[in-house]
């Protein structure tokens, strides 16, 4: 039913939007745990967060006027502390893996900064070829 949307090669939010537009209700089940088996080096993970964020932001404002793009990019500088805080809060609320959380805080800070910069660049300069470089 949504094959054409999937074949666009865009992110899952595009599929979710298409499903909602047809009246399908999406639900979150916090008891479902999903794993990810791809192994990243530090540099690869850092670049993938940047590229994903640039692609996402660039797509959001693709046809927006310059003043909107500039405003979104300026606000995106607030993303790193917001993402950091939200991530820490969600993990703390589950009361699991707190030892890993503490050990990962420096890396988390670096990764959310990469994400934020990706969004700033995406809003200000567009997606470029970022989507084609995401693995």
Buried (B, 14 or more C-beta within 10 A) or exposed (E): EEEEBEEEEBBEEBBEEBBEEEEEEEEEEEEEEEEEEEEEEEEEBBBBBBBBBBBBBBBBBEEEEEEEBBBBBEEBEEBBEEBBEEBBEEBEEEEEEEEEBEEBEEEBBBBBBBBBBBBBBBBBEBBBEBBEBBE
